[in-house]
């Protein structure tokens, strides 16, 4: 990252030098500011900003993990509620099938009753 900043500053200096030579003599009241030399490392403010951003991202991930844990617990409860309903439904289907077989054997219902 430091190399790209150095290259940018170098290009910017080259541009300003070319602009000065094209413009000729610059009036005293329009003096161009001197560009600072590129630092060897990030400033304390930049490092602080990066640290705060990382901490915020980790907090966001922790919050998402907590939400996923809560959702997983809700799904587990829902599964426990559904288990007896599935069993009841299966029992009901077997009962309907048995009653249907009984009615068909008696001949009181179905296409064979018209004989």
Phi, psi and omega per residue, in radians:
X1 nan -0.654 3.137
X2 -1.110 -0.630 -3.134
X3 -1.150 -0.726 -3.132
X4 -1.174 -0.589 3.085
X5 -1.167 -0.759 3.114
X6 -1.051 -0.753 3.132
X7 -1.109 -0.711 3.124
X8 -1.092 -0.830 -3.131
X9 -1.095 -0.692 3.126
X10 -1.104 -0.767 3.111
X11 -1.118 -0.695 3.131
X12 -1.125 -0.727 3.095
X13 -1.095 -0.759 3.126
X14 -1.065 -0.709 3.118
X15 -1.107 -0.810 -3.121
X16 -1.147 -0.631 3.101
X17 -1.126 -0.751 3.103
X18 -1.134 -0.683 3.134
X19 -1.122 -0.682 3.111
X20 -1.126 -0.753 -3.101
X21 -1.186 -0.616 3.117
X22 -1.230 -0.709 -3.086
X23 -1.292 -0.313 -3.116
X24 1.457 -2.550 -3.117
X25 -1.304 2.257 3.131
X26 -1.584 2.281 3.109
X27 -1.035 2.685 -3.061
X28 -1.067 -0.650 -3.085
X29 -1.290 -0.215 3.128
X30 -1.932 0.638 -3.094
X31 -1.113 2.415 3.141
X32 -1.453 2.441 3.135
X33 -1.236 2.607 3.089
X34 -1.388 2.393 3.109
X35 -1.388 2.392 3.118
X36 -1.247 2.673 3.086
X37 -1.255 2.555 -3.071
X38 -1.165 2.401 -3.139
X39 -1.282 2.743 3.118
X40 -1.372 -0.348 -3.125
X41 -2.537 3.052 3.106
X42 -1.221 2.652 3.116
X43 -1.291 2.876 3.130
X44 -1.075 -0.648 3.130
X45 -1.149 -0.712 3.126
X46 -1.148 -0.765 3.116
X47 -1.122 -0.677 3.089
X48 -1.101 -0.711 3.118
X49 -1.119 -0.742 3.112
X50 -1.113 -0.756 3.136
X51 -1.086 -0.739 3.115
X52 -1.139 -0.684 3.119
X53 -1.114 -0.781 3.118
X54 -1.089 -0.744 3.124
X55 -1.094 -0.716 3.118
X56 -1.133 -0.700 3.117
X57 -1.147 -0.698 3.112
X58 -1.163 -0.652 3.082
X59 -1.133 -0.681 3.110
X60 -1.100 -0.740 3.110
X61 -1.138 -0.716 3.116
X62 -1.093 -0.698 3.109
X63 -1.133 -0.728 3.103
X64 -1.114 -0.696 3.124
X65 -1.104 -0.703 3.107
X66 -1.133 -0.704 3.113
X67 -1.131 -0.720 3.114
X68 -1.136 -0.671 3.105
X69 -1.103 -0.776 3.124
X70 -1.109 -0.709 3.129
X71 -1.134 -0.707 3.108
X72 -1.097 -0.703 3.102
X73 -1.128 -0.686 3.105
X74 -1.134 -0.697 3.104
X75 -1.136 -0.644 3.113
X76 -1.120 -0.734 3.095
X77 -1.111 -0.748 3.136
X78 -1.072 -0.713 3.090
X79 -1.060 -0.747 3.139
X80 -1.134 -0.582 3.099
X81 -1.236 -0.657 -3.095
X82 -1.286 -0.511 -3.103
X83 -0.935 -0.906 3.116
X84 -1.131 -0.588 3.114
X85 -1.146 -0.684 3.095
X86 -1.123 -0.768 3.125
X87 -1.104 -0.767 3.124
X88 -1.072 -0.774 -3.134
X89 -1.094 -0.712 3.118
X90 -1.133 -0.746 3.104
X91 -1.102 -0.739 3.135
X92 -1.088 -0.717 3.127
X93 -1.123 -0.697 3.095
X94 -1.134 -0.683 3.112
X95 -1.122 -0.788 3.111
X96 -1.054 -0.728 3.131
X97 -1.130 -0.733 -3.137
X98 -1.143 -0.744 3.134
X99 -1.156 -0.696 3.112
X100 -1.100 -0.724 3.092
X101 -1.118 -0.713 -3.136
X102 -1.112 -0.762 -3.134
X103 -1.153 -0.709 -3.140
X104 -1.181 -0.599 3.120
X105 -1.198 -0.597 3.129
X106 -1.254 -0.351 3.125
X107 1.393 0.203 -3.108
X108 -1.539 -0.153 -3.096
X109 -2.477 2.646 3.054
X110 1.767 3.107 -3.049
X111 -1.238 -0.393 -3.112
X112 -1.358 -0.162 -3.081
X113 -1.340 -0.178 -3.122
X114 -1.521 0.224 -3.089
X115 -1.342 nan nan
